[in-house]
Structures are given as C-alpha cells and as structure tokens.
Amino acid sequence: MGAELPAEIDLMTYEKTISGKANIQAALSKSYEFLVNSAKNVPKDKLLESVEFPGGMPMNRRGIMLLALSHVSEHMGQLIAYARSNDVIPPWSK
C-alpha cells in the first residue's frame, strides 16, 4: 500500500527464517499489525494511486487492501476446514 517494509524483512526468504510456534505466532501478529496500520494510514485521496506490489506488479492501494482481505479470508477458511477435519470445533460454533 506504499508503506515501507521493516529493513529486516526480505519477502523472498522470510518464511525460512522463523521457526518455533511462539516465534511464528509473534511474526504473524506483527505482520497483521503492520498490515492494519498501513491500511489505516492511507489517505482516502491516495487509494487509487498506483504503487508497486511485491514482485513488480503495479496495483492501486485499494486493490492491495482488497487482495489482503481476500487472502486473510482464504487462510481463515483453510484453518476452519483443517480444524473440523481434526474434530476441533471453532469457538464460534459451540
């Protein structure tokens, strides 16, 4: 969305640099917080401006937000399916 990634983040190798449940959970929380804060800080008049999406693809900020939302929703669906296939009932289904 035009926000600068923290210097220690290399998107091409990041997933290989984290191990252990606690570290992965912390990284996910930090990543989600970064995404939310980045979205909150985009002025409304800048939503249709084109920025370079990782990988070199141009996209406007609004499109990136929609992509992020659908991506998170896809992961949620996968987690629900995985949990239910292992007889885990999500808290909201109880």
N, C-alpha and C positions, 0 to 999 in steps of 0.2 A: 504494500500500500504506500510505498515510498519511504517507509521507516528503515533506518539503518540497523542491520543485524549486529548484535554484540560481536566484538572483534574475535572472541574465542570460538565462534560458531562457523564451521565450514559445512555447508549443507551436503556436500558430497561425501563426507566421512563421519558426520556427527553421530549417526546411529551406531557406528562401530566403536565409538569412544566411551560409551556409557555401559556399565554393567551393574548388576545387583538391583534387586527390587526397589530398595529405598532411593537409590540414585536415579533409577528410571522414573519413579513417581515424582521425584523432585524436578527432574528435567521436564516432564510433561506439564507439571503445574507452572513452572517458569515459562515454558513455551506458550501455554494457553494465556497466561497473564500478559505476555508480550503481544500476542495477537489481539486481545481485547483492548489493551491500552493503545495499540497502534490504530485500531479502528476508531476508538473514541477521539483520537487526536486529529483525524482527517477533517478539515473544514468542509462544510457542505458544498461550497463552491469549487472544491477540488476533486469531488467524487468522479467526475467524468474525464479528468486528466489522465493521459496515458503514462504509465510507468513501466519499467522493465521487470517482468515477472522472472523469478529464477529460472535459468535455462535460456534466457534471451528472448522470451516471448513477450511482445508488448500487450498490455491489458490495462483497462482503466481501473481505478481504485474500487469502484463499486463492483465490478466484475470479480476482483480479487476477494472482496468480502463475501460475495455470493458463493464463490468457489470454496472458500474456507468453511462457510456454513454447511454446504452440502458434504464436504469432506468429513467434517466432525460428525455429521448425522450418519454418514455411511459407517464410520467406526462404531458409533453407538449401536447401530443395528447389528453389526458383526458381534459385538460384545454380548448383546441380548441373546442372539442365536446361540453363541458358544455357551453362555451360562445355562440356558434352557436345555441344551443338548447334554449338559452335565448335571441335570436335575437341580440347578440353582434357580431359585425363584427371585427375580429382581424385587427389591423392597416395595416399589410402587404397585406390584401385582398382588401383594399379600392382602 
